[in-house]
């Protein structure tokens, strides 16, 4: 009887151990399953939009909402230029861009600092025989070399930051505009990207208030339009409720401490002043809704 009791005890213990092992294996599989799901979710969350590697891809991204002036390679005063980091319409006679278009997404933002010294340089992509603006054209002018596409919007790579210092991306800006409300708006738009948005931007100039060295036109006003969509989204995500920020800032002294918000206007107002069609690829009802409202968001 005693031996039978011992054998029964061993059997019971073996059964308990077997059950424990089975439970452990089942639990591990369940845990691994959850872990894989979590990892998949994380990868999905941090997946970045594809960066363009050719000008053709760049044009599709940066001009997704339309080519505002139908710029092409045949018009010297509406001359389309595209690199991997932005697209622009250049004006040969004014020696400045009419507008520049780009996108800010997590893929474009990084930790590369602004180069020192700044690599401002002529753009050798301009056709042969065209006058090329150089940094010395701004020397002793009392005007900044004002980026339209800012270098900080391309801080993910040295190449991207360097491309923003081409003189075809510059317009003469007063220091008070460039280092005041214009810069404040640039920084604000980047914060929207860190909160989960992609920002599609078109910035340009209009009017004339003189020339640098009888060569480079000084714009009377600088404007910018930013269309904000969820990160990774594009044209199809835009509807009547999509947030659009449009500003029209005077290129004058005395505004360095001004907030960018006081210059908010409508896209339609900028279109009327410039003759551009900024959201031509959107359905007409969406154009009407997004272009006629004035942003009043305080966040």
C-alpha positions in Angstrom: 0.0 0.0 0.0 2.8 2.3 0.9 4.5 1.7 -2.5 1.2 2.4 -4.3 0.8 5.6 -2.4 4.3 6.7 -3.4 3.8 5.8 -7.1 0.4 7.7 -7.0 2.2 10.7 -5.6 4.8 10.7 -8.3 2.1 10.4 -11.0 0.1 13.3 -9.5 3.3 15.4 -9.3 4.1 14.5 -13.0 0.6 15.5 -14.0 1.0 18.8 -12.2 4.4 19.5 -13.8 3.0 18.6 -17.2 0.1 20.9 -16.8 2.4 23.7 -15.6 4.6 23.3 -18.6 1.7 23.3 -21.0 0.3 26.5 -19.3 3.7 28.1 -19.6 4.0 27.3 -23.3 0.4 28.6 -24.0 1.1 31.7 -22.0 4.4 32.3 -23.9 2.6 32.0 -27.2 -0.1 34.5 -26.1 2.6 36.9 -24.8 4.6 36.6 -28.0 1.5 37.2 -30.0 0.7 40.4 -28.2 4.4 41.5 -28.4 4.3 41.0 -32.2 1.1 43.0 -32.4 2.6 45.8 -30.3 5.8 45.9 -32.5 3.7 46.0 -35.6 1.6 48.8 -34.2 4.8 50.8 -33.3 6.3 50.3 -36.7 3.1 51.4 -38.3 3.0 54.5 -36.1 6.6 55.6 -36.8 6.6 54.8 -40.5 7.7 57.9 -42.4 6.4 59.3 -45.7 8.6 58.4 -48.6 11.1 61.1 -49.5 11.6 61.9 -53.2 14.8 60.7 -54.8 14.2 62.4 -58.2 12.8 65.8 -59.3 9.9 63.9 -60.9 8.9 62.4 -57.6 9.5 65.7 -55.9 7.2 67.5 -58.3 4.4 65.0 -57.5 4.7 65.6 -53.8 5.4 69.4 -53.6 2.9 70.3 -56.4 0.3 67.8 -55.3 -2.3 70.5 -54.9 -1.5 72.2 -58.1 1.1 74.3 -60.0 0.0 77.8 -58.9 1.2 79.6 -62.1 1.5 76.7 -64.5 5.2 77.2 -64.5 7.3 75.3 -67.0 10.6 75.4 -68.8 9.5 77.7 -71.6 8.8 80.9 -69.7 11.8 82.7 -68.3 9.7 84.7 -65.9 7.7 81.7 -64.8 10.5 79.1 -65.0 9.8 75.8 -63.2 12.8 74.4 -61.2 12.5 71.3 -59.1 15.1 69.5 -56.9 14.5 66.7 -54.3 13.7 69.3 -51.6 11.4 71.9 -53.2 9.9 73.2 -56.4 9.8 76.8 -57.5 8.8 79.3 -60.2 11.8 81.6 -61.0 11.5 85.1 -62.5 14.6 85.8 -64.6 13.9 89.6 -65.0 13.3 90.1 -61.3 16.1 87.6 -60.3 13.9 86.2 -57.5 11.4 83.3 -57.2 7.7 84.0 -57.8 6.9 81.2 -55.4 8.4 78.1 -53.7 6.5 74.9 -52.8 7.5 72.2 -50.4 6.3 69.8 -47.7 7.3 69.4 -44.1 6.8 65.9 -42.7 8.7 63.9 -40.1 10.9 62.7 -42.9 12.2 66.2 -43.6 13.0 67.2 -40.0 16.1 66.1 -38.2 19.0 67.3 -36.0 21.5 68.7 -38.6 22.4 72.3 -37.5 22.4 75.2 -39.9 25.7 75.2 -41.7 28.4 77.7 -40.5 29.3 79.6 -42.5 26.1 79.7 -44.5 26.7 78.2 -48.0 24.8 80.8 -50.0 25.7 80.3 -53.6 24.4 80.9 -57.2 22.2 78.3 -58.8 24.1 76.8 -61.7 20.9 75.1 -62.9 19.7 78.3 -64.5 20.0 78.3 -68.3 23.2 79.5 -69.9 23.2 83.3 -70.4 20.9 84.1 -67.5 22.3 86.4 -64.9 23.0 84.6 -61.6 22.4 86.2 -58.3 25.3 85.9 -55.9 25.6 86.6 -52.1 27.6 89.8 -52.9 24.5 91.2 -54.6 23.0 91.6 -51.1 26.2 93.0 -49.5 25.7 96.4 -47.8 22.0 96.5 -48.9 20.4 96.5 -45.5 18.3 93.4 -46.6 18.6 89.8 -45.5 19.0 86.9 -47.9 15.5 85.7 -47.0 14.8 82.0 -47.5 11.4 81.1 -48.8 11.9 77.4 -48.1 13.8 77.6 -44.7 16.8 75.5 -44.0 15.3 74.2 -40.7 12.5 72.6 -42.8 15.2 70.4 -44.3 17.2 69.6 -41.3 17.1 65.8 -41.9 20.1 65.9 -44.2 23.1 68.0 -45.1 22.0 67.8 -48.7 18.5 69.2 -48.0 19.8 72.0 -45.9 22.4 72.9 -48.4 19.8 73.1 -51.2 17.9 75.8 -49.4 20.9 78.1 -49.7 20.7 78.4 -53.5 20.1 82.0 -54.4 17.0 81.0 -56.5 15.4 80.3 -53.1 16.1 83.8 -51.8 14.3 87.1 -51.8 15.4 90.4 -50.2 13.7 90.7 -46.8 14.1 93.3 -44.2 15.8 91.9 -41.1 12.7 92.7 -39.1 10.5 90.6 -41.3 13.0 87.7 -41.7 13.9 87.5 -38.1 10.5 88.5 -36.8 7.0 87.2 -37.7 8.3 85.3 -40.8 10.6 83.2 -38.6 8.0 82.8 -35.9 5.6 81.3 -38.4 8.2 79.0 -39.8 8.9 77.6 -36.3 5.1 77.3 -35.6 4.5 75.2 -38.7 7.3 72.8 -37.7 5.6 72.3 -34.3 2.5 71.1 -36.2 4.6 68.3 -37.7 5.8 67.2 -34.3 2.1 67.0 -33.3 1.3 64.5 -36.1 0.7 66.6 -39.2 2.2 67.0 -42.6 2.3 70.6 -43.8 2.2 71.5 -47.5 3.5 75.0 -48.0 3.6 77.6 -50.9 5.4 80.9 -50.2 6.0 83.8 -52.5 6.2 87.5 -53.1 4.5 90.3 -54.9 5.0 94.0 -55.6 8.2 96.0 -55.9 9.9 98.5 -53.7 13.2 98.9 -55.5 16.2 96.8 -56.6 19.5 95.6 -55.1 22.3 96.8 -57.4 19.8 97.5 -60.1 19.5 93.7 -60.4 17.4 92.0 -57.7 13.8 93.1 -57.1 12.9 93.9 -53.5 9.3 92.6 -53.0 6.7 94.8 -51.3 5.1 91.8 -49.6 5.9 88.2 -48.7 3.1 85.7 -48.4 2.7 82.1 -47.3 0.0 79.4 -47.5 0.2 76.2 -45.4 -2.3 73.3 -45.7 -2.3 71.0 -42.8 -3.2 67.3 -43.2 -2.7 64.2 -41.0 0.8 62.7 -41.2 1.2 60.5 -44.3 -2.0 61.7 -45.9 -2.2 63.7 -49.1 -4.7 65.2 -51.5 -7.5 62.8 -50.7 -7.4 63.8 -47.0 -8.4 67.5 -47.8 -12.0 68.5 -47.2 -14.0 71.6 -46.4 -12.8 71.4 -42.7 -9.1 71.1 -43.4 -7.0 73.8 -41.7 -5.3 76.3 -43.9 -3.1 79.1 -42.7 -2.5 82.0 -45.1 -0.5 85.1 -44.3 0.4 88.3 -46.1 3.3 90.3 -44.5 4.7 93.7 -45.5 8.4 93.7 -46.3 9.2 96.6 -44.1 11.1 97.6 -41.0 9.6 98.0 -37.5 7.7 94.6 -37.3 10.3 92.4 -35.7 8.3 92.0 -32.5 5.0 91.5 -34.3 3.1 88.2 -34.0 2.6 86.3 -37.2 -1.1 85.8 -36.4 -1.9 89.5 -37.1 -1.1 89.0 -40.8 -3.5 86.1 -41.4 -5.7 86.4 -44.4 -7.5 84.2 -46.9 -6.0 82.2 -49.7 -8.5 83.9 -52.1 -7.1 87.3 -51.1 -3.6 86.2 -51.9 -4.7 84.8 -55.2 -6.4 88.1 -56.1 -3.2 90.0 -55.3 -0.9 87.6 -57.2 -2.9 86.1 -60.0 -2.1 82.6 -58.8 -4.4 79.6 -58.5 -3.0 77.9 -55.4 -5.2 74.8 -54.9 -6.2 74.0 -58.5 -6.1 70.2 -58.1 -8.8 70.3 -55.4 -12.5 69.9 -56.2 -14.1 73.3 -56.7 -16.3 73.0 -53.6 -13.2 72.2 -51.4 -11.3 75.1 -53.0 -14.1 77.4 -52.2 -14.3 76.3 -48.6 -10.5 76.3 -47.9 -9.7 79.4 -49.8 -12.3 81.8 -48.4 -11.8 81.2 -44.7 -9.3 83.0 -42.5 -7.6 80.8 -39.9 -8.4 81.7 -36.3 -6.9 78.7 -34.5 -4.9 79.9 -31.5 -3.1 76.5 -30.8 
